[in-house]
Amino acid sequence: MSAILTNLRNAVIAGFVLAIIVFLVINQGRSDFAMGFAAYILRFLHVLASIMWIGLLYYFNFVQIPNMSKIPDEQKPAIGKVIAPAALFYFRWAAMVTMVVGLLLAAHNGYLVDALLLGTQTGQISIIGIGMWLGLIMWFNVWFVIWPNQKKALGIVQVEADAKAKAARTAMLFSRTNTVLSVPMLLCMIGQGHFG
């Protein structure tokens, strides 16, 4: 067991193997199992990636940013050179997977266009559409505002000290914007199954 739990790759593989076993057990003997399989897998991947994305968003906003001023200057390079770049890698790619798989799920379920146009046939389509737009805005912020500015703030892209400070502030403000948007987005994503 130690060989699994002390190695992240092995722990992730073990989690997926266990998920497959659970999935097979709960679907044993069901004849309709194959019909909803694609939607089931897409929804699973969408939720899994979104947990990573929003979890890291909350880590940055509730843990890292508020506590940076408490870290001694000589220890800050560890955050800026090691932890933040790694967290930002998973943050932006989790955002990408969440967005792509979410759009694939909406297309598979037949409501992509109606949701994006905030269709009014049912309250569910409007609610999921609002959630999708909020998620797309958040995704855009990650890839086209937060990440480019974080590269400057972390020194991945070399800029003058003033530009570095401005980039750090811009990244923080857009990260906080995504934190604000995450609450109604989550309300809409969950609400789509309950309203209509």
C-alpha positions, 0 to 999 in steps of 0.5 A, spaced: 500 500 500 505 504 501 508 503 494 501 506 491 500 512 496 507 515 496 507 515 489 502 520 486 502 517 479 500 510 482 495 513 487 491 517 481 492 510 477 489 506 483 483 511 484 481 510 477 482 503 477 477 503 484 472 508 480 472 502 474 471 497 479 465 501 483 462 503 476 462 495 474 459 493 480 453 498 480 452 497 473 452 489 473 446 486 470 443 492 467 441 492 460 441 500 459 448 501 461 451 502 454 446 507 452 448 513 457 455 511 458 458 516 454 454 522 457 456 518 464 463 518 462 463 525 459 459 528 466 464 524 470 470 527 467 467 534 467 466 534 474 473 531 476 476 536 472 472 542 474 474 540 482 481 540 480 480 547 477 476 550 482 480 547 487 486 550 485 482 557 484 480 557 491 487 555 493 490 561 490 485 566 493 484 563 500 491 560 501 496 562 497 495 570 496 492 572 503 499 568 506 504 571 501 505 577 505 507 572 512 512 568 508 519 571 509 522 574 503 528 568 503 522 563 502 518 566 497 522 564 491 520 557 493 513 559 492 514 563 485 519 558 482 516 551 484 509 551 487 506 556 483 508 554 476 506 547 478 499 549 481 498 554 475 500 548 470 494 544 473 490 550 474 490 552 466 489 545 464 484 543 468 480 549 466 481 547 459 479 540 460 473 542 464 471 547 458 472 542 452 469 536 456 463 540 458 461 543 451 462 536 448 457 533 454 452 539 452 453 537 445 452 529 446 446 531 450 443 535 445 442 542 448 449 546 446 446 551 442 440 552 446 444 553 452 449 558 449 443 562 446 440 562 453 434 558 450 428 559 454 424 552 452 425 550 459 428 553 465 434 548 465 436 550 458 437 557 461 440 555 467 445 551 464 446 556 459 448 561 464 453 557 468 456 555 461 457 562 459 460 564 466 464 558 465 467 560 459 468 567 461 472 564 467 476 559 462 478 565 458 480 569 464 485 563 466 488 562 459 488 570 456 489 574 462 491 570 469 496 566 465 500 571 461 500 575 467 502 570 472 508 568 467 510 576 468 509 576 475 513 569 476 519 571 472 517 566 467 517 572 462 522 577 463 519 584 464 521 590 468 519 591 476 513 595 475 511 591 469 512 585 474 508 588 479 502 590 475 502 583 472 501 580 479 496 585 481 492 584 474 492 576 475 490 577 482 484 581 480 482 576 475 483 570 479 478 574 484 473 575 479 473 568 477 472 566 485 466 571 484 463 568 478 465 561 481 459 561 486 453 563 481 456 558 476 456 553 481 449 555 483 447 554 475 451 548 474 447 544 480 441 548 479 440 545 472 438 538 475 433 541 479 429 547 476 425 547 470 
